[in-house]
Amino acid sequence: MLVLSRKKGESIIIQDQIEVTVLAVEGDTVRIGISAPKHIDIFRQEIYASIQEANRESATPLAADVEAFMERLRNSEFKKE
């Protein structure tokens, strides 16, 4: 991890396309602004983690669905013979 010190109003540039600027520092809270091309998605870490979890859950078949599918396959195989 690269660790940098920046003051209010200072920025960092990532790959010529993304600019991260420190907007304010208030106690333990740092407000940042991010300028990036529209095709780049930007999420807070906790939101990104919940999206990833939802994607994993939706991609995992339910055991009952798998069993029902297997039963249909077994039944269709017997009908072909």
FINUMAR-427237 format. One line per field, with one value per atom (N, C-alpha, C): y, z, x; atom name; chain; residue number from 1; residue in three letters. Coordinates in Angstrom, 2 decimals. Layout:
<pagus>
c2 <- Y | ...
c3 <- Z | ...
c1 <- X | ...
at <- CA | ...
ch <- A | ...
i <- NUM | ...
aa <- ALA | ...
</pagus>
This chain:
<pagus>
c2 <- -1.17 | 0.00 | 1.23 | 2.15 | 3.42 | 4.36 | 4.97 | 5.90 | 7.28 | 8.26 | 9.63 | 10.58 | 11.71 | 12.78 | 13.88 | 14.38 | 15.45 | 16.45 | 17.70 | 18.74 | 19.12 | 19.85 | 20.31 | 21.00 | 20.60 | 21.17 | 20.46 | 19.57 | 18.83 | 17.55 | 17.08 | 15.92 | 14.88 | 13.72 | 12.69 | 12.28 | 11.83 | 11.38 | 9.90 | 9.13 | 7.69 | 7.42 | 6.92 | 6.52 | 7.59 | 8.81 | 9.92 | 10.14 | 9.37 | 9.48 | 9.79 | 9.45 | 9.58 | 10.57 | 11.57 | 12.55 | 12.48 | 12.30 | 12.25 | 13.50 | 14.32 | 15.59 | 15.61 | 16.06 | 16.25 | 17.55 | 17.44 | 18.61 | 19.24 | 18.41 | 18.94 | 17.89 | 18.37 | 17.50 | 18.08 | 17.28 | 17.71 | 16.61 | 16.76 | 15.72 | 14.44 | 13.34 | 12.05 | 11.84 | 12.81 | 12.66 | 13.43 | 12.74 | 13.36 | 13.28 | 14.42 | 14.45 | 14.50 | 13.59 | 13.56 | 13.70 | 14.23 | 14.29 | 13.43 | 12.75 | 11.87 | 12.27 | 12.59 | 12.86 | 11.70 | 11.04 | 9.87 | 9.79 | 9.09 | 8.89 | 8.18 | 8.44 | 7.87 | 6.34 | 5.71 | 4.24 | 3.57 | 4.34 | 3.78 | 3.88 | 2.73 | 2.71 | 3.05 | 3.88 | 4.26 | 3.99 | 3.18 | 2.81 | 2.99 | 3.29 | 3.17 | 1.68 | 1.36 | -0.05 | -0.88 | -0.37 | -1.17 | -1.42 | -0.46 | -0.65 | -1.69 | -1.59 | -2.54 | -3.96 | -4.11 | -5.44 | -6.00 | -5.16 | -5.66 | -6.02 | -5.29 | -5.63 | -6.98 | -7.18 | -8.45 | -9.61 | -9.42 | -10.47 | -10.79 | -9.75 | -9.96 | -10.71 | -10.38 | -11.09 | -12.55 | -12.83 | -14.22 | -15.00 | -14.37 | -15.04 | -15.32 | -14.37 | -14.58 | -15.59 | -15.78 | -16.73 | -18.14 | -18.31 | -19.62 | -20.26 | -21.38 | -22.02 | -22.62 | -22.58 | -23.21 | -24.72 | -25.41 | -26.88 | -27.48 | -26.92 | -27.44 | -27.28 | -26.17 | -25.94 | -26.93 | -27.19 | -28.15 | -29.55 | -29.92 | -31.25 | -31.37 | -30.35 | -30.39 | -30.51 | -29.80 | -29.89 | -31.29 | -31.86 | -33.21 | -34.24 | -34.07 | -34.97 | -34.90 | -33.68 | -33.52 | -34.19 | -34.07 | -34.73 | -36.24 | -36.76 | -38.22 | -38.69 | -37.96 | -38.34 | -38.26 | -37.26 | -37.14 | -38.22 | -38.65 | -39.71 | -41.02 | -41.31 | -42.55 | -42.55 | -41.41 | -41.33 | -41.55 | -41.24 | -41.42 | -42.88 | -43.70 | -45.11 | -45.93
c3 <- 0.00 | 0.00 | 0.00 | -0.88 | -0.91 | 0.08 | 0.95 | 1.95 | 1.66 | 1.48 | 1.18 | 2.19 | 2.38 | 3.19 | 2.24 | 2.43 | 1.60 | 2.52 | 2.15 | 2.89 | 2.12 | 2.78 | 2.15 | 0.83 | -0.22 | -1.54 | -2.38 | -1.79 | -2.54 | -3.12 | -4.21 | -4.94 | -5.19 | -5.62 | -6.20 | -7.52 | -8.45 | -9.76 | -9.89 | -10.39 | -10.60 | -12.09 | -12.71 | -14.13 | -15.07 | -14.90 | -15.78 | -15.92 | -15.23 | -15.42 | -14.14 | -13.00 | -11.75 | -10.85 | -10.38 | -9.47 | -8.14 | -7.06 | -5.72 | -4.98 | -4.52 | -3.88 | -2.45 | -1.52 | -0.14 | -0.10 | 0.25 | 0.30 | 1.67 | 2.71 | 4.08 | 5.06 | 6.19 | 7.30 | 8.54 | 9.15 | 10.33 | 11.38 | 12.34 | 13.35 | 12.71 | 12.92 | 12.35 | 10.94 | 10.41 | 9.10 | 8.04 | 6.95 | 5.80 | 4.63 | 4.07 | 2.88 | 1.66 | 0.71 | -0.51 | -1.71 | -2.78 | -4.05 | -5.05 | -5.91 | -6.90 | -8.28 | -9.17 | -10.57 | -11.39 | -12.12 | -12.91 | -14.12 | -15.17 | -16.33 | -15.91 | -16.66 | -16.32 | -16.34 | -17.12 | -17.21 | -16.00 | -15.10 | -13.90 | -12.73 | -12.16 | -11.00 | -9.74 | -8.89 | -7.63 | -6.52 | -5.53 | -4.41 | -3.10 | -2.04 | -0.70 | -0.46 | 0.33 | 0.53 | 1.06 | 2.03 | 2.61 | 1.61 | 0.71 | -0.33 | -1.34 | -1.73 | -2.66 | -2.10 | -0.83 | -0.19 | -0.21 | 0.05 | 0.03 | -1.39 | -2.39 | -3.79 | -4.14 | -3.74 | -4.01 | -3.35 | -2.10 | -1.38 | -2.08 | -2.50 | -3.20 | -4.51 | -5.22 | -6.46 | -6.20 | -5.14 | -4.80 | -4.45 | -3.68 | -3.29 | -4.51 | -5.43 | -6.59 | -7.57 | -7.54 | -8.44 | -7.87 | -6.59 | -5.95 | -6.03 | -6.71 | -6.81 | -5.46 | -5.21 | -4.01 | -4.16 | -3.09 | -3.13 | -3.66 | -3.27 | -3.73 | -5.25 | -5.78 | -7.23 | -7.97 | -7.44 | -8.07 | -8.04 | -6.92 | -6.81 | -7.77 | -7.89 | -8.81 | -10.25 | -10.59 | -11.93 | -12.21 | -11.24 | -11.41 | -11.56 | -10.82 | -10.92 | -12.31 | -12.85 | -14.21 | -15.23 | -15.04 | -15.95 | -15.88 | -14.66 | -14.50 | -15.18 | -14.99 | -15.58 | -17.11 | -17.64 | -19.10 | -19.71 | -19.00 | -19.48 | -19.56 | -18.59 | -18.61 | -19.73 | -20.08 | -21.15 | -22.52 | -22.69 | -23.97 | -24.28 | -23.26 | -23.46 | -23.92
c1 <- 0.85 | 0.00 | 0.90 | 0.59 | 1.29 | 0.63 | 1.40 | 0.87 | 1.45 | 0.56 | 0.96 | 0.35 | 1.01 | 0.44 | -0.01 | -1.21 | -1.76 | -2.45 | -2.43 | -3.14 | -4.40 | -5.28 | -6.51 | -6.18 | -6.90 | -6.69 | -5.66 | -4.87 | -3.86 | -4.45 | -3.84 | -4.38 | -3.31 | -3.78 | -2.92 | -3.57 | -2.75 | -3.24 | -2.93 | -3.91 | -3.75 | -3.90 | -2.87 | -2.84 | -3.40 | -3.05 | -3.43 | -4.93 | -5.77 | -7.21 | -7.98 | -7.44 | -8.18 | -7.45 | -8.19 | -7.62 | -8.37 | -7.63 | -8.21 | -7.72 | -8.67 | -8.35 | -8.86 | -8.05 | -8.49 | -9.29 | -10.57 | -11.45 | -11.50 | -11.50 | -11.60 | -11.10 | -10.61 | -10.22 | -10.88 | -11.78 | -12.52 | -12.43 | -11.55 | -11.38 | -10.86 | -11.58 | -11.20 | -11.74 | -12.46 | -13.09 | -12.32 | -12.02 | -11.37 | -12.34 | -12.68 | -13.55 | -12.66 | -12.93 | -12.15 | -13.08 | -12.54 | -13.25 | -12.50 | -13.25 | -12.63 | -13.14 | -12.22 | -12.55 | -12.03 | -12.95 | -12.57 | -13.49 | -13.07 | -13.94 | -15.23 | -16.30 | -17.61 | -17.63 | -16.76 | -16.78 | -16.12 | -15.55 | -14.92 | -15.90 | -16.25 | -17.14 | -16.35 | -16.95 | -16.32 | -17.32 | -16.90 | -17.77 | -17.02 | -17.76 | -17.18 | -16.93 | -15.92 | -15.54 | -16.70 | -17.46 | -18.54 | -19.67 | -19.92 | -20.93 | -20.44 | -19.18 | -18.59 | -18.66 | -18.35 | -18.40 | -19.82 | -20.83 | -22.22 | -22.65 | -22.19 | -22.48 | -21.87 | -20.62 | -19.95 | -20.67 | -21.10 | -21.83 | -23.15 | -23.88 | -25.14 | -24.91 | -23.83 | -23.51 | -23.19 | -22.44 | -22.13 | -23.41 | -24.29 | -25.53 | -26.41 | -26.49 | -27.36 | -26.77 | -25.45 | -24.81 | -24.77 | -25.07 | -25.04 | -26.42 | -26.52 | -27.83 | -28.27 | -29.56 | -30.10 | -30.06 | -29.79 | -29.71 | -31.01 | -32.15 | -33.44 | -33.58 | -33.09 | -33.15 | -32.27 | -31.09 | -30.18 | -30.80 | -31.36 | -31.99 | -33.17 | -33.99 | -35.13 | -34.64 | -33.58 | -33.01 | -32.49 | -31.77 | -31.24 | -32.37 | -33.43 | -34.58 | -35.20 | -35.32 | -35.86 | -34.95 | -33.63 | -32.70 | -32.85 | -32.94 | -33.11 | -34.39 | -35.46 | -36.75 | -36.70 | -36.05 | -35.99 | -35.08 | -34.05 | -33.18 | -33.93 | -34.79 | -35.55 | -36.56 | -37.11 | -38.11 | -37.49 | -36.20 | -35.53 | -35.27 | -35.09 | -34.73 | -35.87
at <- N | CA | C | N | CA | C | N | CA | C | N | CA | C | N | CA | C | N | CA | C | N | CA | C | N | CA | C | N | CA | C | N | CA | C | N | CA | C | N | CA | C | N | CA | C | N | CA | C | N | CA | C | N | CA | C | N | CA | C | N | CA | C | N | CA | C | N | CA | C | N | CA | C | N | CA | C | N | CA | C | N | CA | C | N | CA | C | N | CA | C | N | CA | C | N | CA | C | N | CA | C | N | CA | C | N | CA | C | N | CA | C | N | CA | C | N | CA | C | N | CA | C | N | CA | C | N | CA | C | N | CA | C | N | CA | C | N | CA | C | N | CA | C | N | CA | C | N | CA | C | N | CA | C | N | CA | C | N | CA | C | N | CA | C | N | CA | C | N | CA | C | N | CA | C | N | CA | C | N | CA | C | N | CA | C | N | CA | C | N | CA | C | N | CA | C | N | CA | C | N | CA | C | N | CA | C | N | CA | C | N | CA | C | N | CA | C | N | CA | C | N | CA | C | N | CA | C | N | CA | C | N | CA | C | N | CA | C | N | CA | C | N | CA | C | N | CA | C | N | CA | C | N | CA | C | N | CA | C | N | CA | C | N | CA | C | N | CA | C | N | CA | C | N | CA | C | N | CA | C | N | CA | C
ch <- A | A | A | A | A | A | A | A | A | A | A | A | A | A | A | A | A | A | A | A | A | A | A | A | A | A | A | A | A | A | A | A | A | A | A | A | A | A | A | A | A | A | A | A | A | A | A | A | A | A | A | A | A | A | A | A | A | A | A | A | A | A | A | A | A | A | A | A | A | A | A | A | A | A | A | A | A | A | A | A | A | A | A | A | A | A | A | A | A | A | A | A | A | A | A | A | A | A | A | A | A | A | A | A | A | A | A | A | A | A | A | A | A | A | A | A | A | A | A | A | A | A | A | A | A | A | A | A | A | A | A | A | A | A | A | A | A | A | A | A | A | A | A | A | A | A | A | A | A | A | A | A | A | A | A | A | A | A | A | A | A | A | A | A | A | A | A | A | A | A | A | A | A | A | A | A | A | A | A | A | A | A | A | A | A | A | A | A | A | A | A | A | A | A | A | A | A | A | A | A | A | A | A | A | A | A | A | A | A | A | A | A | A | A | A | A | A | A | A | A | A | A | A | A | A | A | A | A | A | A | A | A | A | A | A | A | A | A | A | A | A | A | A
i <- 1 | 1 | 1 | 2 | 2 | 2 | 3 | 3 | 3 | 4 | 4 | 4 | 5 | 5 | 5 | 6 | 6 | 6 | 7 | 7 | 7 | 8 | 8 | 8 | 9 | 9 | 9 | 10 | 10 | 10 | 11 | 11 | 11 | 12 | 12 | 12 | 13 | 13 | 13 | 14 | 14 | 14 | 15 | 15 | 15 | 16 | 16 | 16 | 17 | 17 | 17 | 18 | 18 | 18 | 19 | 19 | 19 | 20 | 20 | 20 | 21 | 21 | 21 | 22 | 22 | 22 | 23 | 23 | 23 | 24 | 24 | 24 | 25 | 25 | 25 | 26 | 26 | 26 | 27 | 27 | 27 | 28 | 28 | 28 | 29 | 29 | 29 | 30 | 30 | 30 | 31 | 31 | 31 | 32 | 32 | 32 | 33 | 33 | 33 | 34 | 34 | 34 | 35 | 35 | 35 | 36 | 36 | 36 | 37 | 37 | 37 | 38 | 38 | 38 | 39 | 39 | 39 | 40 | 40 | 40 | 41 | 41 | 41 | 42 | 42 | 42 | 43 | 43 | 43 | 44 | 44 | 44 | 45 | 45 | 45 | 46 | 46 | 46 | 47 | 47 | 47 | 48 | 48 | 48 | 49 | 49 | 49 | 50 | 50 | 50 | 51 | 51 | 51 | 52 | 52 | 52 | 53 | 53 | 53 | 54 | 54 | 54 | 55 | 55 | 55 | 56 | 56 | 56 | 57 | 57 | 57 | 58 | 58 | 58 | 59 | 59 | 59 | 60 | 60 | 60 | 61 | 61 | 61 | 62 | 62 | 62 | 63 | 63 | 63 | 64 | 64 | 64 | 65 | 65 | 65 | 66 | 66 | 66 | 67 | 67 | 67 | 68 | 68 | 68 | 69 | 69 | 69 | 70 | 70 | 70 | 71 | 71 | 71 | 72 | 72 | 72 | 73 | 73 | 73 | 74 | 74 | 74 | 75 | 75 | 75 | 76 | 76 | 76 | 77 | 77 | 77 | 78 | 78 | 78 | 79 | 79 | 79 | 80 | 80 | 80 | 81 | 81 | 81
aa <- MET | MET | MET | LEU | LEU | LEU | VAL | VAL | VAL | LEU | LEU | LEU | SER | SER | SER | ARG | ARG | ARG | LYS | LYS | LYS | LYS | LYS | LYS | GLY | GLY | GLY | GLU | GLU | GLU | SER | SER | SER | ILE | ILE | ILE | ILE | ILE | ILE | ILE | ILE | ILE | GLN | GLN | GLN | ASP | ASP | ASP | GLN | GLN | GLN | ILE | ILE | ILE | GLU | GLU | GLU | VAL | VAL | VAL | THR | THR | THR | VAL | VAL | VAL | LEU | LEU | LEU | ALA | ALA | ALA | VAL | VAL | VAL | GLU | GLU | GLU | GLY | GLY | GLY | ASP | ASP | ASP | THR | THR | THR | VAL | VAL | VAL | ARG | ARG | ARG | ILE | ILE | ILE | GLY | GLY | GLY | ILE | ILE | ILE | SER | SER | SER | ALA | ALA | ALA | PRO | PRO | PRO | LYS | LYS | LYS | HIS | HIS | HIS | ILE | ILE | ILE | ASP | ASP | ASP | ILE | ILE | ILE | PHE | PHE | PHE | ARG | ARG | ARG | GLN | GLN | GLN | GLU | GLU | GLU | ILE | ILE | ILE | TYR | TYR | TYR | ALA | ALA | ALA | SER | SER | SER | ILE | ILE | ILE | GLN | GLN | GLN | GLU | GLU | GLU | ALA | ALA | ALA | ASN | ASN | ASN | ARG | ARG | ARG | GLU | GLU | GLU | SER | SER | SER | ALA | ALA | ALA | THR | THR | THR | PRO | PRO | PRO | LEU | LEU | LEU | ALA | ALA | ALA | ALA | ALA | ALA | ASP | ASP | ASP | VAL | VAL | VAL | GLU | GLU | GLU | ALA | ALA | ALA | PHE | PHE | PHE | MET | MET | MET | GLU | GLU | GLU | ARG | ARG | ARG | LEU | LEU | LEU | ARG | ARG | ARG | ASN | ASN | ASN | SER | SER | SER | GLU | GLU | GLU | PHE | PHE | PHE | LYS | LYS | LYS | LYS | LYS | LYS | GLU | GLU | GLU
</pagus>
